[in-house]
Amino acid sequence: SSGINAEYGGAYHSISKISYLGYNVVGLDWTVDPNIARDFVHISVQGNLDPCALYAPKEELIAKTTEMVRQFGVRNYIANLGHGIYPDMDPEHVRVFVDTVHSVSEELMKKGDPYSQLYT
C-alpha cells in the first residue's frame, strides 16, 4: 500500500471504492455517517467530528464525541476532527474532546469493541 492518506467527504457515491485505491487510511469529514463508513470502507478511518462541535457547551461536546467514538469503535480508527481546528477555539474544549476520546476508547476496549474482529 502507498503509506499515505486520502481525504474524503461529501462523495457518498464513491465510498465503497475508496478503500481499494491503495491507501492505508481515509480521512472522513463530518458529513460522512460512521455507520456507512464502517460498512463500506475496509481500511483505517480518521475523523470525523464537526469542528464546530468544539464551540458547544462541554456537556454537548462530550455527548457528540462519545457518540462518534462508539459508532466508529476503536479498531482501525483514529479519532479526529472532520476538518481543521479554528484559530479562536478554546483550548479547554480541545482538552475535553481529547479526554473524552481517551475515556470512551478505554471503556470500549474493556467491554470488547464490536469492531475488534473486523478489518484484520
C-alpha positions in Angstrom: 0.0 0.0 0.0 1.0 3.6 -0.5 1.5 4.7 3.1 -0.4 7.9 2.6 -3.9 9.0 3.5 -6.8 10.0 1.3 -9.2 12.8 2.5 -12.8 12.0 1.8 -16.0 13.8 2.4 -19.3 14.5 0.7 -18.9 12.0 -2.1 -21.1 9.1 -0.9 -21.3 7.7 -4.4 -17.7 6.5 -4.3 -17.3 5.5 -0.6 -17.5 1.8 -1.5 -14.5 2.1 -3.8 -12.2 4.4 -1.7 -10.7 1.6 0.4 -9.5 -0.2 -2.7 -7.3 2.6 -4.0 -4.2 1.6 -2.1 -4.3 4.0 0.8 -3.8 2.9 4.4 -6.1 5.4 6.0 -9.0 7.5 4.7 -9.8 10.8 6.5 -13.6 11.4 6.8 -15.2 14.8 7.1 -18.1 15.4 9.4 -20.7 14.7 6.7 -19.9 11.0 6.5 -22.1 8.8 8.6 -19.9 6.5 10.7 -22.2 3.5 10.1 -21.9 4.0 6.3 -18.1 4.4 6.6 -17.8 1.1 8.6 -20.0 -0.7 6.1 -18.1 0.3 3.0 -14.5 1.4 4.0 -12.3 -1.6 4.8 -9.2 0.3 5.8 -8.5 2.5 8.8 -10.5 5.7 9.0 -9.8 9.0 10.6 -12.3 11.6 11.7 -14.9 12.9 11.9 -16.3 15.3 14.5 -17.6 18.6 13.1 -15.0 21.1 14.3 -17.9 23.5 15.2 -18.8 21.0 17.9 -15.9 22.4 19.9 -17.9 25.6 20.3 -20.7 23.7 22.0 -21.1 23.6 25.8 -18.9 20.9 27.3 -21.7 18.5 28.1 -22.9 18.6 24.5 -19.3 18.2 23.2 -18.8 15.2 25.5 -22.1 13.6 24.1 -21.1 14.2 20.5 -17.6 12.9 20.9 -18.9 9.8 22.9 -21.4 9.0 20.1 -18.7 9.4 17.4 -16.2 7.1 19.1 -18.9 4.5 19.9 -20.1 4.5 16.3 -16.6 4.0 14.9 -15.3 1.7 17.6 -11.6 1.6 18.4 -10.3 -0.9 15.8 -8.6 0.8 12.8 -9.9 4.2 13.9 -8.2 7.5 14.5 -10.4 9.9 16.4 -10.1 13.4 15.0 -12.0 16.4 13.8 -13.7 16.1 10.4 -11.6 19.1 9.3 -9.1 21.6 10.8 -9.4 23.4 14.0 -10.4 27.1 14.1 -7.9 29.6 15.4 -10.3 31.0 18.0 -11.0 27.6 19.5 -10.9 27.4 23.3 -8.1 25.1 24.2 -10.1 23.8 27.2 -12.7 22.4 24.7 -10.0 20.7 22.7 -8.8 19.1 26.0 -12.4 17.9 26.7 -12.5 16.4 23.2 -9.2 14.6 23.6 -10.0 13.4 27.2 -13.4 12.1 26.1 -11.9 10.2 23.2 -9.5 8.6 25.6 -12.1 7.7 28.2 -14.6 6.3 25.7 -11.9 4.3 23.9 -10.7 2.8 27.1 -14.3 1.9 28.0 -14.8 0.2 24.6 -11.6 -1.7 24.9 -12.6 -3.1 28.3 -16.0 -4.1 27.0 -14.7 -5.6 23.8 -15.0 -3.3 20.9 -17.8 -4.5 18.5 -15.4 -3.8 15.6 -12.5 -5.8 17.1 -12.9 -8.7 14.7 -13.4 -6.6 11.6 -10.8 -5.4 9.0 -8.0 -7.6 10.1 
